[in-house]
Amino acid sequence: MNELEEKIRRAMAKKAVGYSAKEVVEEYSDDDGVLKLTRRKVTKKHVPPDTQAAKIVMEGFNSAAVENMTDEELEAEKQRLLKSLKEKENETENND
């Protein structure tokens, strides 16, 4: 996998589980030809999980491995993924 593909894979995985990002807005005023910072606002923005991105990420996994799983293994994987998503949600809520 090349570097670009890896970046895309990581970005899709991040979007699939949701994330938080800081947003900075700065306002400047012109004081005799010199720009002076007058206001700076930092907010935390939460981007919720995206189901389409999750679907794409899941399709990227080796489908042959999934096809060979038993019902019990599929259920265990489902529970693992749901637990992981819940933990990510809790992390995001705690960081807000």
N, C-alpha and C positions, 0 to 999 in steps of 0.2 A: 504494500500500500504506500503510495507516495505521500509527501507532506501535505499537499492540498486535500487529498482524500481524507487524511487523518483529521485535519482541521474541520472539514465539513462534518465528519462523523461525530467529533466532539461537540460541535455547535448544535447538531440535531439532537444529540443525547441531552444536552443542557436544556434545549427548548422543550423536549419531551417531558422532563420532570419539573420544569419551572425554575425560576431563579429570581434573585433580587439584584438591583443595580442602583448605584448612586447617580443622581441627576444634578448637575450644577448649573445654575443660572447666575450670570454675573452682569451687572449693569455698571457702565462707566459714564462719567461726565467729563466734558472738555473744560479744563481749568487753565485758561491762557495758553492753549495749544498743547497742553499736557493732559493725557488721559489719566483720570483718577478713578479707582474703584470706589463706587458709592454704595453698592449693595451686592451681597453674595448670598444666594439661597441654595442650600444643599438638601435634597429630599431623597428618600429611598423609595424606589419604584419596584413593585412586585409584578413579575410577569408570570401568570399562572401556567400550569402544564398545558401543553398543546397535544390533543389526541391524535391529530394527523401526523405530527412529528413522532409521537410514540409508535404509531403504526409503521411509519417508514423505518424507524430504528429496529423495531421487532422483525420486520421483513428482511432487514440486513443480516440478522442472525442466520446461522446455518440452518436452513429449513429442513434438511435431511435429518439433523439431530432431533428436531422437534417431531418430525414424522415418526421417528423410532421410539419416542417416549411412551410410556404406559400412561393410563389415565391418572394413576396415583402420582407419577412424576410430573405430569402436566399440572395437576392441582397443586403440588408442592411448589413448583416454579411460579405459578400464579400467586400463591400466598406470599412467596418471597418478594416478588415484584410489588405487590400491594403494600407490604410492610415497608419496603424501600421508599416507595412514593410517600407514604404516611410520614416516615422519618424526615424526608426532605421537606415536606410541608411544615412539620413541627419546627425544624431548623429555621426555615424562612420566617415563621411566625415569631419565634423567639428572638430573631435578629432585628425585627421591626421595632 
